[in-house]
C-alpha cells in the first residue's frame, strides 16, 4: 500500500492518502509522480489483487499465486503472451532477507528469513530465475 504525504493547492499538508492524485505532493515526499510505484512504467502486477488470507491460505495457493506473478512479470518484460512462458522448476526456499536473496548493490534489506520460492521459467529456449515470497512479490534475478 502506498501512503504519500500530500498537500492542498496552498501547500498545506493534508492527511496521508493512498491516492497520490488526491493532492499535490509535499516537498521531499517520495513517489511524487503519476504512478504509485514511482516510475512511469506500467506495473505488470496491476489488476492482480494483493494476497490476503483469502488468496493465500496454504502452501499450494501461495505457490500458485507466486507462479502467476512471475509468469505475468516475465511475459511483460519480454513483450510476449503469458502462454509463451513455461515453468521449468519450482523450489520452496527460505530466503535470508526481505529482498528475497536478490538485493541490488546499495540496497538495505531486513535480515529476516522470508519464505518463498525459486521459480525458473523458460521462454524462447532461454531460462529466467525468479525469487518470490509467498505470493505477493517476484524478483527477476539477473
Secondary structure by P-SEA (a helix, b strand, c coil): ccccccccccccccccccccccccccccccccccccccccccccccccccccccccccaaaaaaaaaaaaaaaaaaaaccccccccccbbbbbbccccccccccccccccccbbbbbbbbbbcccbbbbbbbcccccccccc
